Amino acid sequence: MQGNYSKLIAAARKARLRAYAPYSQFRVGAAVLTKTGEIISGCNIEISSLSLTICAERTALFKAISENRRSFKAIAIATDQLDPVSPCGACRQVMYELAGDIDIILCPIRGKEKILKLRSLLPLPFHKTKFV
């Protein structure tokens, strides 16, 4: 596997088991790898007012940022699905803004992981324009 992401994938799969998804039953775990080798994980958390739900990818990245981690190499996203599932649009934008064009590892419940660059999922990311 490219980049030897086995520990990162294992952390994402473990985080999936902690997901709180009573409404959709769609459990997702994510784990972000810092450039210094640390792994920080998160899971999706559903709320009955679904717009207040947070995805696993954002949970992991927000935890990392709150722990003063600012430099990332990859994120693994694990689901209960048989095929790889890509992150939602909101997560794509958050990942790009906080982590840049990192490796995204999509991890189905069984079978082969898929590794892509974030820019392949978000080819025209929104950028804050600086006005001089």
MARKOLTOR-48195 format. One record per residue (C-alpha): residue number from 1; x, y, z. Coordinates in steps of 0.25 Angstrom, whole numbers, plus 5000, padded with zeros to 4 digits. Example, Ala and Ser with C-alpha at 12.3 -4.5 7.8 and 13.67 -1.06 7.14 Angstrom:
2
seq=1 u=5049 v=4982 w=5031
seq=2 u=5055 v=4996 w=5029
//
This chain:
132
seq=1 u=5000 v=5000 w=5000
seq=2 u=5005 v=5014 w=4996
seq=3 u=5011 v=5021 w=5008
seq=4 u=5009 v=5009 w=5017
seq=5 u=4996 v=5014 w=5023
seq=6 u=4992 v=5001 w=5030
seq=7 u=4992 v=5008 w=5044
seq=8 u=4984 v=5019 w=5039
seq=9 u=4974 v=5010 w=5033
seq=10 u=4973 v=5002 w=5045
seq=11 u=4970 v=5015 w=5054
seq=12 u=4959 v=5019 w=5044
seq=13 u=4953 v=5005 w=5045
seq=14 u=4953 v=5005 w=5060
seq=15 u=4947 v=5019 w=5060
seq=16 u=4936 v=5014 w=5051
seq=17 u=4932 v=5005 w=5063
seq=18 u=4930 v=5017 w=5072
seq=19 u=4920 v=5025 w=5062
seq=20 u=4907 v=5030 w=5067
seq=21 u=4898 v=5028 w=5056
seq=22 u=4884 v=5024 w=5062
seq=23 u=4876 v=5030 w=5050
seq=24 u=4884 v=5025 w=5038
seq=25 u=4891 v=5013 w=5043
seq=26 u=4903 v=5019 w=5034
seq=27 u=4915 v=5018 w=5042
seq=28 u=4928 v=5025 w=5038
seq=29 u=4941 v=5026 w=5044
seq=30 u=4953 v=5035 w=5040
seq=31 u=4967 v=5036 w=5044
seq=32 u=4976 v=5047 w=5040
seq=33 u=4992 v=5045 w=5039
seq=34 u=5000 v=5057 w=5043
seq=35 u=5013 v=5060 w=5036
seq=36 u=5020 v=5056 w=5049
seq=37 u=5014 v=5042 w=5049
seq=38 u=5003 v=5045 w=5059
seq=39 u=4989 v=5039 w=5056
seq=40 u=4976 v=5046 w=5061
seq=41 u=4963 v=5039 w=5059
seq=42 u=4948 v=5043 w=5059
seq=43 u=4935 v=5037 w=5056
seq=44 u=4921 v=5042 w=5051
seq=45 u=4911 v=5047 w=5061
seq=46 u=4897 v=5049 w=5057
seq=47 u=4887 v=5058 w=5064
seq=48 u=4872 v=5057 w=5062
seq=49 u=4872 v=5071 w=5055
seq=50 u=4881 v=5065 w=5044
seq=51 u=4887 v=5078 w=5040
seq=52 u=4894 v=5078 w=5053
seq=53 u=4901 v=5064 w=5050
seq=54 u=4916 v=5064 w=5048
seq=55 u=4924 v=5055 w=5039
seq=56 u=4935 v=5046 w=5043
seq=57 u=4945 v=5054 w=5034
seq=58 u=4942 v=5067 w=5041
seq=59 u=4942 v=5061 w=5055
seq=60 u=4956 v=5056 w=5052
seq=61 u=4962 v=5069 w=5046
seq=62 u=4955 v=5078 w=5056
seq=63 u=4961 v=5069 w=5068
seq=64 u=4975 v=5070 w=5061
seq=65 u=4974 v=5085 w=5059
seq=66 u=4969 v=5087 w=5074
seq=67 u=4981 v=5079 w=5078
seq=68 u=4990 v=5089 w=5070
seq=69 u=4993 v=5080 w=5059
seq=70 u=4994 v=5087 w=5046
seq=71 u=5001 v=5079 w=5036
seq=72 u=4995 v=5066 w=5030
seq=73 u=4999 v=5055 w=5020
seq=74 u=4987 v=5047 w=5019
seq=75 u=4973 v=5043 w=5024
seq=76 u=4966 v=5030 w=5024
seq=77 u=4951 v=5028 w=5023
seq=78 u=4945 v=5015 w=5027
seq=79 u=4930 v=5011 w=5025
seq=80 u=4922 v=4998 w=5027
seq=81 u=4919 v=4998 w=5012
seq=82 u=4925 v=4988 w=5002
seq=83 u=4930 v=4999 w=4992
seq=84 u=4938 v=5011 w=4995
seq=85 u=4930 v=5023 w=4999
seq=86 u=4935 v=5037 w=4996
seq=87 u=4934 v=5049 w=5006
seq=88 u=4923 v=5059 w=5005
seq=89 u=4925 v=5072 w=4998
seq=90 u=4925 v=5080 w=5012
seq=91 u=4936 v=5070 w=5017
seq=92 u=4944 v=5072 w=5004
seq=93 u=4944 v=5087 w=5005
seq=94 u=4948 v=5086 w=5020
seq=95 u=4959 v=5076 w=5017
seq=96 u=4965 v=5084 w=5006
seq=97 u=4965 v=5097 w=5014
seq=98 u=4971 v=5090 w=5027
seq=99 u=4980 v=5080 w=5020
seq=100 u=4982 v=5083 w=5006
seq=101 u=4984 v=5073 w=4995
seq=102 u=4986 v=5061 w=5004
seq=103 u=4984 v=5046 w=5001
seq=104 u=4970 v=5041 w=5003
seq=105 u=4969 v=5026 w=5006
seq=106 u=4955 v=5021 w=5004
seq=107 u=4953 v=5008 w=5013
seq=108 u=4941 v=4999 w=5010
seq=109 u=4937 v=4988 w=5020
seq=110 u=4944 v=4977 w=5012
seq=111 u=4953 v=4978 w=5000
seq=112 u=4963 v=4987 w=4994
seq=113 u=4965 v=5002 w=4999
seq=114 u=4965 v=5013 w=4989
seq=115 u=4975 v=5024 w=4990
seq=116 u=4973 v=5037 w=4983
seq=117 u=4978 v=5052 w=4984
seq=118 u=4968 v=5061 w=4990
seq=119 u=4969 v=5070 w=4977
seq=120 u=4963 v=5059 w=4969
seq=121 u=4950 v=5060 w=4978
seq=122 u=4950 v=5075 w=4979
seq=123 u=4956 v=5080 w=4966
seq=124 u=4952 v=5095 w=4968
seq=125 u=4953 v=5097 w=4983
seq=126 u=4947 v=5110 w=4988
seq=127 u=4959 v=5120 w=4992
seq=128 u=4957 v=5132 w=5001
seq=129 u=4962 v=5144 w=4992
seq=130 u=4971 v=5154 w=4999
seq=131 u=4968 v=5168 w=4996
seq=132 u=4979 v=5178 w=4996
//
